[in-house]
Amino acid sequence: MKIVIDGKPMGKQRPRFNSKTGHTYTPDKTVNYENWVKLCYQQQCKGEKLTGEIVAFINAYYAIPKSTSKKNKKDMLLGIVRPTIKPDVDNIAKVILDSLNGLAYKDDK
């Protein structure tokens, strides 16, 4: 199964705490991105469910900054120079896998 999620890669944000109500909540930006991942899955995979052991390969692509030198741009296009910007890989994987949990595969609890 292959899913393409268009747009800039986003990581899972930490839950926030509302000191007035005493409740924790997920930031809107994370909720919106999780809903986008779910929509991409539903449109591209037509509800196909995965069973058994699951291995995920996640490729995150970033735009090359316009201020990059020609040499660095060439190295970036060849994969020699890799992006070192936020979000980190753990949070990118978490937001995608959490979005698909229970939808594309059963929860492993």
C-alpha positions in Angstrom: 0.0 0.0 0.0 1.3 3.5 -0.8 -0.1 6.8 0.4 1.1 10.2 -0.8 0.4 13.0 1.5 0.8 16.3 -0.3 2.1 19.4 1.5 4.9 20.2 3.8 5.8 17.4 6.3 4.5 18.1 9.8 5.3 16.5 13.1 3.0 15.6 15.9 2.8 18.4 18.4 2.7 17.9 22.2 -0.7 17.9 23.9 -1.4 21.3 25.5 -2.8 21.9 29.0 -5.6 24.4 29.7 -4.9 25.7 33.2 -8.4 27.1 33.5 -10.3 23.9 32.8 -7.5 21.4 33.9 -7.9 19.5 30.6 -5.3 18.5 28.1 -6.1 18.9 24.4 -4.4 18.2 21.0 -3.5 21.4 19.1 -5.7 22.3 16.1 -2.7 22.2 13.8 -2.1 18.5 14.7 -5.8 17.6 14.5 -6.1 19.2 11.0 -3.0 17.4 9.8 -4.2 14.0 11.1 -7.5 14.6 9.4 -5.6 15.4 6.1 -3.7 12.1 6.4 -6.9 10.2 7.0 -8.5 11.8 4.0 -5.5 11.0 1.8 -5.7 7.4 2.9 -9.4 7.1 2.3 -9.1 8.6 -1.2 -6.1 6.6 -2.3 -6.6 3.3 -0.6 -10.4 3.0 -0.6 -10.5 1.8 3.0 -8.1 -1.1 2.4 -7.1 -2.6 5.8 -3.6 -3.9 6.7 -3.3 -7.1 8.8 -0.5 -8.8 10.5 2.9 -7.3 11.1 3.3 -3.8 9.5 6.4 -2.1 8.3 6.2 1.5 7.4 8.6 3.5 5.1 8.1 7.2 5.3 9.8 9.6 2.9 9.5 13.3 3.8 10.4 15.7 1.0 11.3 19.4 1.6 11.7 22.3 -0.8 15.2 23.5 -1.3 15.6 27.0 -0.1 16.1 29.6 -2.8 19.1 31.0 -1.0 21.0 27.7 -1.4 24.2 27.8 -3.4 24.4 25.9 -6.7 26.9 23.4 -5.3 24.7 22.7 -2.2 21.6 22.5 -4.4 23.2 19.9 -6.5 24.3 17.9 -3.4 20.8 18.2 -2.0 19.2 16.9 -5.2 21.6 14.0 -5.2 20.8 13.2 -1.6 24.3 13.9 -0.4 23.2 16.8 1.8 20.1 15.9 3.8 17.7 18.4 5.5 18.4 19.1 9.2 15.3 21.2 9.9 12.3 20.6 12.1 10.2 18.5 12.5 12.3 15.5 13.4 11.6 12.1 12.0 10.1 10.7 15.2 7.3 13.3 15.2 6.6 12.9 11.4 6.2 9.2 11.8 4.1 9.6 14.9 1.5 11.9 13.4 1.1 9.7 10.3 1.0 6.4 12.2 -1.4 7.8 14.8 -3.6 9.1 12.1 -3.9 5.7 10.4 -4.2 3.7 13.7 -7.7 2.1 13.8 -8.4 3.2 10.3 -5.8 1.4 8.1 -4.9 -1.2 10.7 -6.1 -2.4 14.1 -4.7 -0.7 17.3 -1.9 -2.9 18.7 -2.9 -2.3 22.4 
